């Protein structure tokens, strides 16, 4: 006997992939929300006072307004924890990079990388909001921003060693902090991905255990049902209550053998379980010396296990009562499954349940038994 619970496969792998992707989206959504709050606080709390306190050119205020618009433009998606559209990201990066140039050009003399240079760090935080999930593009944008700022710093005059050292400290401090945030984001992403994979593996293991337990219960229930009528029969034969030569005893034994053979076939993994179980019943009848023909028409349709039991039950009973020959036909068409047996016996079988309609007609020593189940 073969069969058993499915061990999982592509569907489980797909769930693992979906879980990891969902975890990444949640991490990016949370980080982007925090970064947007950081940008808003920095722009109003740390960037606006230097802009107002020092003598900047008119381009500085325009740049400040552009950066504020970028923040406001990202807010609807970030607040709803949704990914930023590609057009918003591209437009935001272009606007931020373009605003950094007039902001730097509008600085007062000797203002580069000093207290008046309000835009240097702010631009990097804007880029983090826009490109946190696009690391290569983020690094390229930050590198381009640094190159522009350093170039304008060099063109503003010939700095001495003290100014160069102070500028280096500012550049290193701001950039390293922002890259540290990026590194922390990658660590959180990896942790979230691993957690999602572990959760998916635990779910797969729990599902497999549940399927195995259900399969075992179904197997025990099926054998209990099949042995329910067999054990008393064997006990009566062993105790001499039944005469093995009696026609009724032979019929009961044949029915029990057919039921057990069908029960074994029920747990086989085959493309068409119903045909397989009917063929098992026919095989037992042929081993008894009956001449049995089996005709099958129509394409295979999914039939629940309990319905297959009710469909094949009348077949087993009719074949057990047959004396020399029987004809079995299986028809699947027009939204129904019909299983009929014509046997040279006069044993009628009543309806099994409301789902399967069983009809028996006896004429001329022949009994026609038909079990019908509607698929919809």
ABEGO torsion letter per residue (X at the ends): XBEEBBAEBAAAAAAAAAAAAAAAAAAAAAAAAAAAAAAAAAAAAAAAAAAAABBBBAAAAAAAAAAAAAAAAAAAAAAAGBBBBAAAAAAAAAAAAAAAAAAAAABBBGABGBAABAAAAAAAAAAAAAAAABAAAAAAAAAAAAAAAAAAAAAAEBBBAAAAAAAAAAAAAAAAAAAAAAAAAAAAAAAAAAAAAAAAAAAAAAAAAAAAAAAAAAAAAAAAAAAAAAAAAAAAAAAGABBAABAAAAAAAAAAAAAAAAAAAAABBBABAAAAAAAAAAAAAAAAGBBBBBBBBEBBBBBBAAAAAAAAAAAAAAAAABAABBBBBBBBBGGBBBBBBBBBBBBBBBBABAABBBBBBBBGGBBBBBBBBBAX
